[in-house]
Amino acid sequence: MGIATDITVAALAIFFAIHGWRQGTARTLIGPLSLILNLLVAYVYFKKCHNITGFLLIMLLGPMVLAGILILCVDAWHKNIDRSLPPSTASRFFGSTFNLFWGAGITMSALITIAILPANILKTDVVKQNVLHSYSYLLTERFVKNKIPFINDTEAVLEVSQNENKIRRMQSSEEFMDLYRDPKIQGILSDKEMMEQIKNKDIVNLFSNPKFLALWQDAELAKKILKIQANIVADKAYEKAANPNYSADESK
């Protein structure tokens, strides 16, 4: 059933390998370097300005601008120093290898994201089911996803958010009530403007709201949230142990 996913992954692997071979090491490194530099710039900007619009613009346009600058630098070097010689065999080999691993990282991230997101968020269950039944995802799950606790914890929380029975059970827990009674949470619940932003999913204004941003800087509040998350993960582990055929889809 996952043949479409496996064919797509194989085609992407071939593309990344050939593209890296043609570009050589220097040009192949431009994409990853521009992305990493852009993430750092966007993080520093948001940390200082708390402007989500500017942050999103940097995330959207930054990689293209930085990549353009790096390409001009590489071209200048290639023209004036290398005298426009084509990449050497060693450069092509390392470029192909690096680009293959870089592409594999991007592809695996996409497979994991599709697999853990609820079907109603993706708007179609066909894509998710195809990914879940592919050999590509099976290998990704075994050697990557299951080795990173954060991913499995996120998956468990997303499952609860889509299950009314689990939401009610979580809301009745002592940890949830402790979080609910927290002064900052109560302050948000009594703030009509912020509640309207949450209700309307107004991400831009929400991430520009000082009260909302303060939540992410409160260590005690973070501990309370982590306690709830730990309970959710423990419940999922118990369900898996009690039912060998347990799956994210069956738990909904």
GUGUTI-561474 format. One record per residue: residue in three letters; x, y, z of N, C-alpha, C, O, CB in turn. Coordinates in steps of 0.2 Angstrom, whole numbers, plus 5000, padded with zeros to 4 digits. Glycine has a CB too. Layout:
<rs>
R  residuo  n_px  n_py  n_pz  ca_px  ca_py  ca_pz  c_px  c_py  c_pz  o_px  o_py  o_pz  cb_px  cb_py  cb_pz
R      ALA     X     Y     Z      X      Y      Z     X     Y     Z     X     Y     Z      X      Y      Z
...
</rs>
This chain:
<rs>
R  residuo  n_px  n_py  n_pz  ca_px  ca_py  ca_pz  c_px  c_py  c_pz  o_px  o_py  o_pz  cb_px  cb_py  cb_pz
R      MET  5004  4994  5000   5000   5000   5000  5004  5006  5000  5002  5012  4998   4995   5000   5006
R      GLY  5010  5006  5003   5015   5012   5003  5019  5012  4997  5025  5016  4998   5019   5011   5009
R      ILE  5018  5009  4992   5022   5009   4986  5023  5016  4983  5029  5018  4981   5019   5005   4980
R      ALA  5018  5021  4983   5019   5027   4981  5024  5031  4985  5028  5035  4982   5012   5031   4981
R      THR  5024  5030  4991   5029   5034   4996  5036  5031  4994  5041  5035  4994   5027   5032   5003
R      ASP  5037  5025  4994   5043   5022   4992  5046  5024  4986  5052  5025  4985   5043   5014   4993
R      ILE  5042  5024  4981   5044   5027   4974  5046  5034  4975  5052  5036  4972   5039   5026   4969
R      THR  5043  5038  4978   5044   5045   4979  5051  5046  4983  5055  5050  4981   5038   5049   4983
R      VAL  5052  5042  4988   5058   5043   4992  5064  5040  4988  5069  5044  4988   5057   5038   4998
R      ALA  5063  5035  4984   5069   5033   4979  5070  5038  4974  5076  5039  4973   5067   5026   4976
R      ALA  5065  5041  4971   5066   5046   4966  5070  5052  4969  5074  5055  4966   5060   5049   4963
R      LEU  5068  5054  4975   5071   5060   4979  5079  5058  4980  5083  5062  4980   5068   5062   4985
R      ALA  5080  5052  4982   5087   5050   4984  5091  5051  4978  5097  5053  4978   5087   5043   4986
R      ILE  5089  5048  4972   5092   5049   4966  5093  5056  4964  5099  5058  4961   5088   5045   4960
R      PHE  5088  5060  4965   5089   5067   4963  5094  5071  4967  5098  5074  4965   5082   5071   4964
R      PHE  5094  5069  4974   5099   5073   4978  5106  5070  4977  5111  5074  4977   5097   5071   4986
R      ALA  5107  5064  4975   5114   5061   4974  5116  5064  4967  5122  5067  4967   5113   5054   4973
R      ILE  5112  5065  4962   5114   5067   4955  5116  5075  4956  5120  5077  4953   5109   5066   4950
R      HIS  5111  5078  4960   5112   5086   4960  5118  5087  4964  5122  5092  4962   5106   5089   4964
R      GLY  5120  5083  4969   5126   5085   4973  5132  5083  4969  5137  5087  4969   5126   5080   4979
R      TRP  5132  5078  4964   5137   5076   4960  5139  5082  4955  5144  5083  4953   5136   5070   4956
R      ARG  5133  5085  4952   5134   5090   4947  5137  5096  4950  5140  5100  4947   5127   5091   4944
R      GLN  5134  5098  4956   5136   5104   4959  5143  5104  4963  5147  5109  4963   5131   5106   4965
R      GLY  5145  5099  4965   5152   5098   4969  5151  5100  4976  5145  5102  4978   5157   5103   4966
R      THR  5156  5100  4980   5155   5101   4987  5153  5108  4989  5148  5109  4993   5162   5099   4991
R      ALA  5157  5113  4986   5155   5120   4988  5148  5122  4987  5145  5125  4992   5160   5124   4985
R      ARG  5146  5121  4981   5139   5123   4979  5134  5119  4983  5128  5121  4985   5138   5122   4972
R      THR  5135  5112  4985   5131   5108   4988  5130  5111  4996  5124  5110  4998   5133   5101   4988
R      LEU  5135  5113  4998   5135   5116   5005  5131  5122  5006  5129  5124  5012   5142   5117   5008
R      ILE  5129  5126  5001   5126   5132   5001  5119  5132  5004  5117  5136  5008   5125   5135   4994
R      GLY  5115  5127  5002   5108   5126   5005  5108  5125  5012  5105  5129  5016   5105   5120   5001
R      PRO  5112  5120  5015   5112   5119   5022  5114  5125  5026  5112  5126  5031   5116   5113   5024
R      LEU  5120  5128  5023   5123   5133   5027  5118  5139  5027  5117  5143  5033   5129   5136   5024
R      SER  5115  5141  5022   5110   5146   5022  5104  5145  5026  5102  5150  5030   5108   5148   5014
R      LEU  5102  5139  5027   5096   5137   5031  5098  5138  5038  5095  5141  5042   5094   5130   5030
R      ILE  5104  5135  5040   5107   5136   5047  5108  5143  5049  5106  5145  5055   5113   5132   5048
R      LEU  5111  5147  5045   5112   5154   5046  5105  5158  5047  5105  5162  5051   5116   5157   5041
R      ASN  5101  5156  5043   5094   5160   5043  5091  5158  5050  5087  5162  5052   5090   5157   5037
R      LEU  5091  5152  5052   5088   5150   5058  5091  5154  5064  5087  5156  5068   5089   5142   5059
R      LEU  5097  5155  5064   5101   5159   5069  5098  5166  5069  5097  5169  5074   5108   5158   5068
R      VAL  5098  5169  5063   5096   5176   5062  5089  5177  5065  5087  5181  5068   5097   5178   5055
R      ALA  5084  5172  5062   5077   5173   5064  5076  5172  5072  5072  5175  5075   5073   5167   5060
R      TYR  5080  5167  5075   5080   5166   5082  5082  5172  5086  5078  5174  5091   5084   5160   5084
R      VAL  5087  5175  5084   5090   5181   5088  5085  5187  5087  5084  5191  5091   5097   5183   5085
R      TYR  5082  5188  5081   5078   5193   5079  5071  5192  5084  5069  5197  5087   5076   5193   5072
R      PHE  5069  5186  5084   5062   5186   5087  5064  5186  5095  5059  5189  5099   5059   5179   5086
R      LYS  5069  5184  5097   5071   5185   5104  5072  5192  5107  5070  5193  5112   5078   5181   5106
R      LYS  5074  5196  5102   5075   5203   5104  5068  5207  5102  5067  5212  5106   5081   5206   5100
R      CYS  5065  5206  5097   5059   5210   5095  5053  5207  5096  5048  5211  5096   5060   5212   5087
R      HIS  5052  5201  5097   5045   5197   5098  5040  5199  5093  5034  5200  5094   5043   5199   5105
R      ASN  5043  5200  5086   5039   5202   5081  5038  5196  5076  5042  5194  5073   5042   5208   5077
R      ILE  5032  5192  5077   5031   5186   5073  5031  5187  5065  5033  5183  5062   5025   5183   5075
R      THR  5028  5193  5063   5028   5195   5056  5035  5195  5053  5036  5192  5048   5024   5201   5055
R      GLY  5039  5199  5057   5046   5199   5054  5050  5192  5055  5054  5191  5050   5050   5204   5059
R      PHE  5048  5189  5060   5051   5182   5060  5049  5178  5055  5053  5174  5052   5049   5179   5067
R      LEU  5043  5178  5053   5040   5173   5047  5043  5176  5040  5045  5172  5036   5033   5174   5047
R      LEU  5044  5182  5040   5047   5185   5034  5054  5183  5033  5057  5181  5027   5047   5193   5033
R      ILE  5058  5183  5039   5065   5181   5038  5065  5173  5037  5069  5171  5033   5068   5182   5045
R      MET  5061  5169  5040   5061   5162   5039  5059  5161  5031  5062  5156  5028   5056   5159   5043
R      LEU  5055  5165  5028   5053   5164   5021  5058  5166  5016  5059  5162  5012   5046   5167   5020
R      LEU  5060  5172  5017   5064   5175   5012  5072  5174  5014  5076  5175  5009   5063   5183   5012
R      GLY  5074  5173  5020   5081   5173   5022  5085  5168  5018  5090  5169  5016   5081   5172   5029
R      PRO  5082  5162  5018   5086   5156   5015  5088  5158  5007  5093  5157  5005   5083   5150   5015
R      MET  5083  5161  5004   5084   5163   4997  5089  5169  4996  5094  5169  4992   5078   5165   4994
R      VAL  5089  5174  5001   5094   5179   5001  5101  5177  5002  5106  5178  4999   5092   5185   5006
R      LEU  5101  5173  5008   5108   5170   5010  5111  5166  5005  5117  5166  5003   5107   5167   5017
R      ALA  5107  5161  5002   5109   5157   4997  5112  5161  4991  5117  5159  4988   5103   5152   4994
R      GLY  5108  5166  4989   5110   5170   4983  5117  5174  4984  5121  5174  4980   5105   5176   4982
R      ILE  5118  5176  4991   5124   5179   4992  5130  5174  4992  5135  5175  4989   5124   5182   5000
R      LEU  5129  5168  4995   5134   5163   4995  5135  5160  4988  5141  5159  4986   5131   5157   4999
R      ILE  5130  5160  4984   5131   5158   4977  5136  5163  4973  5140  5161  4969   5125   5157   4973
R      LEU  5135  5169  4974   5139   5175   4971  5146  5174  4974  5151  5175  4970   5136   5182   4973
R      CYS  5147  5172  4980   5154   5172   4983  5157  5166  4980  5163  5166  4978   5154   5171   4990
R      VAL  5154  5160  4979   5156   5154   4976  5158  5155  4969  5163  5153  4966   5152   5148   4977
R      ASP  5154  5158  4965   5155   5160   4958  5161  5164  4957  5165  5163  4953   5149   5163   4955
R      ALA  5162  5169  4962   5167   5174   4961  5174  5170  4962  5179  5171  4959   5167   5179   4966
R      TRP  5174  5165  4967   5180   5161   4969  5181  5157  4963  5187  5156  4960   5178   5157   4975
R      HIS  5176  5154  4960   5176   5149   4954  5179  5152  4948  5183  5149  4945   5170   5146   4953
R      LYS  5177  5159  4947   5179   5162   4941  5186  5165  4942  5190  5164  4937   5175   5168   4940
R      ASN  5188  5168  4948   5195   5171   4948  5200  5167  4951  5206  5168  4950   5194   5177   4953
R      ILE  5198  5161  4955   5203   5157   4958  5204  5151  4954  5210  5149  4953   5202   5156   4965
R      ASP  5198  5147  4953   5199   5141   4950  5199  5141  4942  5199  5136  4939   5193   5137   4952
R      ARG  5198  5147  4940   5198   5149   4932  5193  5145  4929  5194  5142  4923   5205   5147   4930
R      SER  5187  5144  4932   5181   5141   4929  5182  5134  4928  5178  5131  4923   5179   5145   4923
R      LEU  5186  5131  4931   5187   5123   4930  5181  5120  4933  5178  5122  4938   5194   5121   4934
R      PRO  5179  5114  4930   5173   5110   4933  5175  5107  4940  5181  5106  4941   5171   5105   4928
R      PRO  5171  5105  4944   5172   5102   4950  5176  5096  4949  5175  5092  4944   5166   5100   4954
R      SER  5181  5094  4954   5185   5088   4953  5181  5082  4955  5175  5083  4957   5191   5089   4958
R      THR  5183  5076  4953   5180   5070   4955  5178  5069  4962  5173  5067  4965   5183   5064   4952
R      ALA  5184  5071  4966   5183   5071   4974  5177  5076  4976  5173  5074  4980   5190   5073   4977
R      SER  5177  5082  4973   5172   5087   4975  5165  5084  4973  5161  5085  4977   5174   5093   4972
R      ARG  5165  5081  4967   5158   5079   4965  5156  5073  4970  5150  5072  4972   5159   5076   4958
R      PHE  5161  5069  4972   5159   5063   4976  5157  5065  4983  5151  5063  4985   5165   5058   4977
R      PHE  5160  5070  4986   5158   5072   4993  5152  5076  4992  5148  5076  4997   5164   5076   4996
R      GLY  5151  5080  4987   5145   5084   4986  5139  5079  4985  5134  5081  4988   5146   5088   4980
R      SER  5140  5074  4981   5134   5069   4980  5133  5066  4987  5127  5065  4989   5136   5064   4975
R      THR  5138  5063  4991   5137   5060   4997  5133  5065  5002  5129  5063  5005   5144   5057   5000
R      PHE  5136  5071  5003   5133   5075   5008  5126  5077  5006  5122  5077  5010   5137   5082   5008
R      ASN  5125  5078  4999   5118   5080   4997  5113  5074  4998  5107  5075  5000   5118   5082   4990
R      LEU  5116  5068  4998   5111   5062   4999  5109  5062  5006  5103  5060  5007   5115   5056   4996
R      PHE  5114  5063  5010   5112   5063   5018  5108  5068  5020  5103  5068  5024   5119   5063   5022
R      TRP  5109  5074  5017   5105   5080   5018  5098  5079  5016  5093  5081  5019   5108   5087   5015
R      GLY  5097  5076  5010   5091   5075   5007  5087  5069  5011  5081  5070  5012   5091   5073   5000
R      ALA  5091  5065  5014   5088   5059   5018  5085  5062  5024  5080  5060  5027   5093   5054   5019
R      GLY  5089  5067  5027   5087   5070   5033  5080  5074  5032  5075  5074  5036   5092   5075   5036
R      ILE  5080  5078  5027   5074   5081   5025  5068  5077  5024  5062  5078  5026   5075   5086   5019
R      THR  5069  5071  5020   5064   5066   5018  5061  5063  5024  5055  5062  5025   5067   5061   5013
R      MET  5066  5061  5029   5064   5057   5035  5060  5062  5040  5055  5060  5043   5070   5055   5039
R      SER  5062  5068  5040   5058   5073   5044  5051  5074  5041  5046  5074  5045   5061   5080   5044
R      ALA  5050  5074  5034   5044   5074   5031  5039  5068  5033  5033  5069  5034   5044   5075   5024
R      LEU  5042  5062  5032   5039   5056   5034  5036  5056  5041  5030  5054  5042   5043   5050   5032
R      ILE  5041  5058  5046   5039   5058   5053  5033  5063  5054  5028  5061  5058   5045   5059   5057
R      THR  5034  5069  5051   5028   5074   5052  5022  5071  5049  5017  5072  5053   5030   5080   5048
R      ILE  5022  5069  5044   5015   5066   5041  5013  5060  5045  5006  5060  5046   5016   5063   5033
R      ALA  5017  5056  5048   5015   5050   5052  5012  5052  5058  5007  5049  5061   5021   5046   5053
R      ILE  5014  5057  5062   5012   5059   5068  5006  5064  5068  5003  5065  5073   5018   5062   5073
R      LEU  5006  5068  5063   5000   5073   5063  4993  5069  5062  4993  5064  5058   5001   5078   5057
R      PRO  4988  5071  5066   4982   5069   5065  4979  5069  5058  4981  5074  5054   4977   5072   5070
R      ALA  4975  5064  5055   4973   5064   5049  4968  5070  5047  4969  5073  5041   4969   5058   5047
R      ASN  4965  5073  5052   4960   5079   5050  4964  5085  5049  4962  5090  5046   4956   5080   5056
R      ILE  4971  5085  5052   4975   5091   5051  4978  5091  5043  4978  5096  5040   4981   5091   5056
R      LEU  4979  5085  5041   4982   5084   5034  4976  5084  5029  4977  5085  5023   4985   5077   5034
R      LYS  4970  5084  5032   4964   5084   5027  4963  5078  5023  4958  5078  5019   4964   5091   5023
R      THR  4967  5074  5023   4966   5067   5020  4970  5062  5023  4976  5063  5025   4969   5068   5012
R      ASP  4967  5056  5024   4970   5050   5027  4974  5046  5022  4978  5042  5024   4965   5046   5031
R      VAL  4973  5047  5016   4976   5043   5011  4983  5044  5011  4987  5039  5011   4973   5045   5004
R      VAL  4986  5050  5011   4993   5051   5011  4996  5048  5017  5001  5045  5017   4994   5059   5011
R      LYS  4993  5049  5023   4996   5047   5030  4996  5039  5029  5001  5036  5031   4991   5049   5035
R      GLN  4991  5036  5027   4991   5028   5027  4996  5026  5022  4999  5020  5024   4984   5026   5025
R      ASN  4997  5029  5017   5002   5027   5012  5009  5027  5015  5013  5023  5014   5002   5031   5005
R      VAL  5010  5033  5019   5017   5034   5022  5018  5028  5028  5023  5025  5028   5017   5041   5025
R      LEU  5012  5027  5032   5013   5022   5037  5014  5015  5035  5017  5011  5038   5007   5022   5041
R      HIS  5012  5013  5029   5013   5007   5026  5019  5006  5021  5019  5001  5018   5006   5004   5023
R      SER  5023  5011  5021   5029   5011   5017  5035  5008  5020  5035  5008  5026   5030   5018   5014
R      TYR  5039  5005  5016   5046   5002   5019  5050  5008  5021  5054  5008  5026   5049   4998   5014
R      SER  5049  5014  5018   5053   5020   5020  5052  5022  5027  5056  5024  5031   5052   5025   5015
R      TYR  5045  5022  5028   5043   5024   5035  5045  5019  5040  5047  5021  5046   5036   5026   5035
R      LEU  5045  5013  5038   5046   5007   5043  5054  5008  5045  5055  5007  5051   5045   5001   5040
R      LEU  5058  5009  5040   5065   5010   5042  5066  5017  5046  5070  5017  5051   5070   5011   5036
R      THR  5063  5022  5044   5064   5028   5048  5061  5028  5055  5064  5030  5059   5059   5034   5044
R      GLU  5056  5024  5056   5053   5023   5063  5058  5019  5067  5059  5021  5073   5046   5020   5062
R      ARG  5061  5014  5064   5065   5010   5068  5072  5013  5070  5074  5012  5075   5066   5003   5064
R      PHE  5075  5016  5065   5081   5019   5066  5082  5026  5068  5087  5029  5070   5086   5018   5060
R      VAL  5076  5030  5067   5076   5037   5069  5071  5039  5074  5072  5041  5080   5076   5041   5063
R      LYS  5065  5038  5072   5059   5040   5076  5059  5037  5083  5058  5041  5088   5053   5039   5073
R      ASN  5060  5031  5084   5060   5027   5090  5066  5029  5094  5066  5027  5100   5060   5020   5089
R      LYS  5071  5032  5091   5077   5034   5095  5077  5041  5098  5081  5043  5102   5083   5033   5091
R      ILE  5072  5045  5096   5071   5052   5099  5065  5052  5103  5059  5053  5100   5071   5057   5093
R      PRO  5065  5052  5110   5060   5053   5114  5055  5059  5113  5049  5058  5113   5062   5053   5121
R      PHE  5058  5064  5111   5054   5071   5110  5048  5069  5104  5043  5072  5105   5058   5076   5107
R      ILE  5050  5066  5099   5045   5064   5094  5040  5060  5096  5034  5061  5095   5049   5061   5088
R      ASN  5041  5055  5100   5036   5050   5102  5032  5054  5108  5026  5053  5108   5039   5044   5106
R      ASP  5035  5058  5111   5031   5062   5116  5026  5067  5113  5020  5068  5115   5036   5066   5121
R      THR  5028  5070  5107   5024   5075   5103  5018  5071  5100  5013  5073  5100   5028   5078   5098
R      GLU  5020  5065  5098   5015   5060   5095  5009  5059  5100  5003  5059  5098   5018   5054   5092
R      ALA  5011  5057  5106   5007   5055   5111  5002  5061  5113  4996  5060  5114   5010   5053   5118
R      VAL  5005  5067  5113   5001   5073   5115  4996  5075  5109  4990  5076  5111   5006   5079   5116
R      LEU  4998  5074  5103   4994   5075   5098  4988  5070  5097  4982  5072  5096   4997   5075   5091
R      GLU  4989  5064  5099   4984   5059   5100  4979  5061  5105  4973  5060  5104   4987   5052   5101
R      VAL  4981  5063  5111   4976   5065   5116  4972  5071  5114  4966  5071  5115   4980   5067   5122
R      SER  4975  5076  5110   4971   5082   5108  4966  5080  5103  4961  5084  5102   4976   5086   5104
R      GLN  4966  5074  5100   4961   5072   5095  4956  5067  5098  4952  5064  5095   4964   5069   5089
R      ASN  4957  5065  5105   4952   5060   5108  4949  5063  5114  4952  5065  5119   4957   5054   5110
R      GLU  4942  5064  5113   4938   5067   5118  4938  5064  5125  4939  5067  5130   4931   5068   5116
R      ASN  4938  5057  5125   4939   5053   5131  4945  5054  5135  4945  5055  5141   4938   5046   5130
R      LYS  4951  5055  5131   4957   5056   5134  4958  5063  5136  4961  5064  5141   4963   5054   5129
R      ILE  4955  5068  5133   4955   5075   5135  4951  5075  5142  4954  5079  5146   4952   5079   5130
R      ARG  4946  5072  5142   4942   5072   5149  4946  5069  5154  4946  5072  5160   4935   5069   5148
R      ARG  4949  5064  5153   4953   5060   5158  4959  5064  5160  4961  5065  5166   4955   5053   5155
R      MET  4962  5068  5155   4968   5072   5157  4965  5078  5161  4969  5080  5166   4971   5075   5150
R      GLN  4960  5081  5159   4957   5087   5163  4955  5085  5170  4955  5090  5174   4951   5090   5159
R      SER  4954  5079  5171   4952   5077   5178  4958  5075  5183  4957  5074  5189   4947   5071   5178
R      SER  4964  5075  5180   4970   5074   5183  4972  5079  5188  4971  5085  5187   4976   5072   5178
R      GLU  4976  5077  5193   4978   5082   5198  4983  5087  5195  4983  5093  5196   4982   5078   5204
R      GLU  4987  5084  5190   4992   5088   5187  4989  5094  5183  4991  5100  5182   4997   5084   5182
R      PHE  4984  5092  5179   4980   5097   5175  4977  5102  5179  4977  5108  5178   4975   5094   5171
R      MET  4974  5100  5185   4971   5105   5189  4976  5110  5192  4975  5116  5194   4967   5102   5195
R      ASP  4982  5107  5194   4988   5111   5196  4990  5117  5191  4991  5122  5193   4994   5107   5198
R      LEU  4990  5115  5185   4991   5119   5180  4986  5124  5179  4987  5130  5178   4993   5116   5173
R      TYR  4979  5122  5179   4974   5126   5178  4973  5132  5183  4971  5137  5182   4967   5122   5178
R      ARG  4976  5130  5189   4975   5135   5195  4981  5140  5195  4981  5145  5199   4975   5131   5202
R      ASP  4986  5139  5191   4992   5143   5190  4990  5150  5189  4985  5151  5184   4997   5141   5185
R      PRO  4992  5155  5192   4990   5162   5191  4991  5165  5184  4987  5169  5182   4994   5167   5196
R      LYS  4996  5163  5181   4997   5165   5174  4992  5162  5169  4990  5165  5165   5004   5163   5171
R      ILE  4990  5156  5170   4985   5153   5166  4978  5156  5168  4974  5157  5163   4984   5145   5168
R      GLN  4977  5158  5174   4971   5161   5176  4971  5168  5173  4965  5170  5171   4970   5161   5183
R      GLY  4977  5171  5172   4977   5178   5169  4975  5178  5162  4972  5182  5159   4984   5181   5170
R      ILE  4977  5172  5159   4976   5172   5152  4968  5170  5151  4965  5173  5146   4980   5166   5148
R      LEU  4965  5166  5155   4958   5164   5154  4954  5170  5155  4948  5170  5153   4957   5159   5159
R      SER  4956  5175  5159   4952   5181   5161  4954  5187  5156  4950  5192  5156   4954   5183   5168
R      ASP  4959  5185  5152   4960   5191   5147  4956  5189  5140  4958  5185  5136   4968   5190   5145
R      LYS  4951  5194  5139   4946   5193   5134  4950  5193  5127  4948  5190  5122   4941   5198   5134
R      GLU  4955  5198  5126   4958   5199   5120  4962  5193  5118  4962  5191  5113   4963   5205   5121
R      MET  4966  5190  5123   4970   5184   5122  4966  5178  5120  4967  5174  5116   4975   5183   5127
R      MET  4960  5177  5124   4956   5171   5123  4953  5172  5116  4952  5167  5112   4950   5171   5128
R      GLU  4952  5178  5113   4949   5179   5107  4954  5177  5101  4953  5174  5096   4947   5186   5106
R      GLN  4961  5179  5103   4966   5177   5099  4967  5170  5098  4968  5167  5093   4973   5180   5101
R      ILE  4966  5166  5104   4967   5159   5104  4961  5156  5100  4962  5151  5096   4967   5156   5111
R      LYS  4955  5158  5101   4949   5155   5098  4950  5156  5091  4948  5152  5087   4943   5159   5101
R      ASN  4952  5162  5088   4953   5163   5081  4959  5161  5078  4960  5162  5072   4952   5171   5080
R      LYS  4963  5158  5082   4970   5155   5080  4974  5161  5077  4977  5160  5071   4969   5149   5075
R      ASP  4974  5167  5080   4977   5172   5077  4985  5172  5080  4987  5175  5085   4974   5179   5080
R      ILE  4989  5168  5076   4995   5167   5078  5000  5173  5078  5004  5174  5083   4998   5161   5073
R      VAL  4999  5177  5073   5003   5183   5073  5002  5187  5079  5007  5189  5082   5001   5187   5067
R      ASN  4996  5189  5081   4995   5193   5087  4997  5190  5093  4999  5193  5098   4988   5196   5087
R      LEU  4995  5183  5093   4997   5179   5099  5004  5179  5101  5006  5180  5107   4994   5172   5098
R      PHE  5008  5178  5096   5015   5178   5097  5018  5185  5098  5024  5185  5099   5019   5174   5092
R      SER  5014  5190  5098   5017   5197   5099  5014  5199  5106  5016  5205  5108   5014   5202   5093
R      ASN  5010  5195  5109   5007   5197   5115  5012  5195  5121  5014  5189  5122   5000   5193   5116
R      PRO  5014  5200  5125   5019   5199   5131  5017  5193  5135  5021  5190  5138   5020   5205   5134
R      LYS  5010  5193  5137   5008   5188   5142  5009  5181  5139  5011  5176  5143   5000   5189   5143
R      PHE  5007  5180  5133   5008   5174   5130  5016  5172  5129  5017  5166  5131   5005   5173   5123
R      LEU  5020  5176  5128   5027   5175   5127  5030  5174  5134  5035  5170  5135   5031   5181   5124
R      ALA  5027  5177  5139   5029   5176   5146  5028  5168  5148  5032  5166  5153   5026   5180   5151
R      LEU  5023  5165  5146   5022   5158   5147  5028  5154  5146  5030  5149  5150   5016   5155   5144
R      TRP  5032  5155  5140   5037   5151   5138  5044  5152  5142  5048  5149  5141   5039   5152   5131
R      GLN  5043  5157  5146   5049   5159   5150  5048  5158  5158  5053  5159  5162   5051   5167   5149
R      ASP  5043  5155  5159   5041   5153   5166  5043  5146  5168  5040  5141  5165   5034   5154   5168
R      ALA  5049  5145  5171   5051   5138   5173  5047  5134  5176  5046  5128  5175   5058   5138   5176
R      GLU  5043  5136  5181   5038   5132   5185  5032  5130  5181  5030  5125  5182   5036   5137   5191
R      LEU  5030  5135  5177   5025   5133   5173  5027  5127  5168  5023  5123  5166   5022   5139   5169
R      ALA  5033  5128  5165   5035   5123   5161  5035  5116  5164  5034  5111  5161   5042   5125   5158
R      LYS  5037  5116  5171   5038   5109   5174  5031  5106  5175  5030  5100  5174   5040   5111   5181
R      LYS  5026  5111  5176   5019   5108   5177  5016  5105  5170  5013  5100  5170   5014   5114   5179
R      ILE  5018  5109  5165   5016   5106   5158  5020  5099  5156  5017  5095  5154   5018   5111   5152
R      LEU  5026  5099  5158   5030   5093   5157  5027  5087  5161  5027  5081  5159   5037   5094   5159
R      LYS  5024  5088  5167   5021   5083   5171  5015  5080  5168  5014  5074  5168   5019   5086   5178
R      ILE  5011  5085  5165   5005   5082   5161  5008  5078  5155  5005  5073  5153   5001   5088   5159
R      GLN  5013  5081  5151   5015   5077   5146  5018  5070  5148  5017  5065  5144   5021   5081   5142
R      ALA  5021  5070  5154   5024   5064   5156  5018  5059  5157  5019  5053  5156   5028   5065   5162
R      ASN  5013  5061  5160   5007   5057   5161  5004  5054  5155  5002  5048  5154   5002   5060   5165
R      ILE  5004  5058  5150   5001   5056   5143  5005  5051  5140  5003  5046  5137   5001   5062   5138
R      VAL  5012  5052  5140   5017   5047   5137  5016  5040  5141  5016  5035  5138   5024   5050   5138
R      ALA  5016  5041  5148   5015   5035   5152  5009  5031  5150  5009  5025  5150   5015   5036   5159
R      ASP  5003  5035  5149   4997   5031   5147  4997  5028  5141  4995  5022  5140   4991   5037   5147
R      LYS  5001  5031  5136   5002   5028   5129  5006  5022  5130  5004  5017  5127   5005   5033   5124
R      ALA  5011  5022  5134   5016   5016   5135  5012  5010  5138  5013  5005  5136   5022   5018   5139
R      TYR  5007  5012  5143   5003   5007   5146  4998  5004  5141  4997  4998  5141   4999   5010   5152
R      GLU  4995  5008  5137   4990   5005   5131  4994  5001  5126  4991  4996  5124   4987   5011   5128
R      LYS  5000  5003  5125   5004   4999   5120  5006  4992  5123  5006  4987  5120   5010   5002   5118
R      ALA  5008  4992  5129   5010   4986   5133  5004  4981  5134  5004  4975  5133   5013   4987   5140
R      ALA  4998  4984  5135   4992   4980   5136  4989  4978  5130  4985  4972  5130   4986   4984   5140
R      ASN  4990  4981  5124   4987   4979   5118  4993  4979  5112  4994  4985  5110   4981   4984   5116
R      PRO  4995  4974  5110   5001   4973   5105  4999  4976  5099  5003  4978  5095   5003   4966   5105
R      ASN  4992  4976  5097   4990   4979   5091  4988  4986  5091  4985  4989  5086   4984   4975   5088
R      TYR  4990  4989  5096   4989   4996   5097  4992  5001  5092  4998  4999  5090   4991   4999   5104
R      SER  4988  5005  5089   4991   5010   5084  4988  5017  5085  4983  5017  5089   4990   5008   5077
R      ALA  4991  5022  5083   4988   5029   5084  4981  5029  5081  4977  5033  5084   4993   5034   5080
R      ASP  4980  5026  5075   4973   5026   5072  4968  5023  5076  4962  5025  5077   4974   5024   5065
R      GLU  4970  5017  5079   4965   5014   5083  4963  5017  5090  4958  5016  5093   4967   5007   5085
R      SER  4968  5021  5092   4967   5025   5099  4962  5030  5098  4960  5033  5103   4973   5027   5101
R      LYS  4960  5032  5092   4956   5038   5091  4948  5036  5092  4944  5041  5092   4957   5042   5085
</rs>
